[in-house]
């Protein structure tokens, strides 16, 4: 029975733990609160403490980094977490898989692949770029085995209020009301279904030859939010509307709310087409995305039931 360690008990960490345990792996999930997930062992660990993390990871084949600090704390929290993860992978021999995103690419000039150069548009993008490059350099020095799995915005059961395609989007639409959105809802954007993200993390971790580089997770949809709202109306029989939040209002809210300040800083992702190209990942791992209609119905059913 393979042992796996996941740092982070949020949505992605929880879905990853579910898939790994369902496959027969022995899963330990570490978090500051020791959150208990069904089928997994829970431990309390400070992910920024290299010694504590190393002790917790002992015996694991893979160390998955799925934690995600609040936007406004990234500058303070991510660098020590990255250093601790490298130290833990180095001391235990566990392979390191980082859950990443597309922020380092900045404003894209076309579909983003794993080879698309980094051109961070804001501080968050630079932080994430530095995090991965530090791990990659440790891999290239032969100290660890590291890989990154990148995804655009996620959706799915439990995505919650903070996701751009979460409760604040689907809830009003299902009620026939107006959902407020960031940026231009007519622009195409890539959306990753939570189970597909976890499936990609598992596939990469199982393949020793997949390390030393990044992979883009399959995305269930590249539709605009206007198009998705139309699809919700077709499924639910109720037609809501989308109302863009003015940029000046986002920036104004950011003066008082640190999270909204960071949302405004990364709003370029919704004022330009933001498309991920996962062709290489899908081909390499035989890993197609879940059909969007199926993923959407599953998501809507979950929201209705809650």
HELIX and SHEET records of a PDB file:
HELIX    1   1 UNK A   11  UNK A   22  1                                  12    
HELIX    2   2 UNK A   50  UNK A   57  1                                   8    
HELIX    3   3 UNK A   71  UNK A   73  5                                   3    
HELIX    4   4 UNK A   74  UNK A   92  1                                  19    
HELIX    5   5 UNK A  103  UNK A  105  5                                   3    
HELIX    6   6 UNK A  123  UNK A  140  1                                  18    
HELIX    7   7 UNK A  167  UNK A  174  1                                   8    
HELIX    8   8 UNK A  194  UNK A  206  1                                  13    
HELIX    9   9 UNK A  208  UNK A  210  5                                   3    
HELIX   10  10 UNK A  225  UNK A  236  1                                  12    
HELIX   11  11 UNK A  247  UNK A  254  1                                   8    
HELIX   12  12 UNK A  258  UNK A  265  1                                   8    
HELIX   13  13 UNK A  267  UNK A  270  5                                   4    
HELIX   14  14 UNK A  279  UNK A  285  1                                   7    
HELIX   15  15 UNK A  292  UNK A  305  1                                  14    
SHEET    1   A 7 UNK A  41  UNK A  44  0                                        
SHEET    2   A 7 UNK A  26  UNK A  31  1                                        
SHEET    3   A 7 UNK A   3  UNK A   7  1                                        
SHEET    4   A 7 UNK A  62  UNK A  65  1                                        
SHEET    5   A 7 UNK A  95  UNK A 101  1                                        
SHEET    6   A 7 UNK A 146  UNK A 151  1                                        
SHEET    7   A 7 UNK A 213  UNK A 216  1                                        
SHEET    1   B 2 UNK A 153  UNK A 155  0                                        
SHEET    2   B 2 UNK A 191  UNK A 193  1                                        
SHEET    1   C 2 UNK A 178  UNK A 182  0                                        
SHEET    2   C 2 UNK A 241  UNK A 245  1                                        
END                                                                             
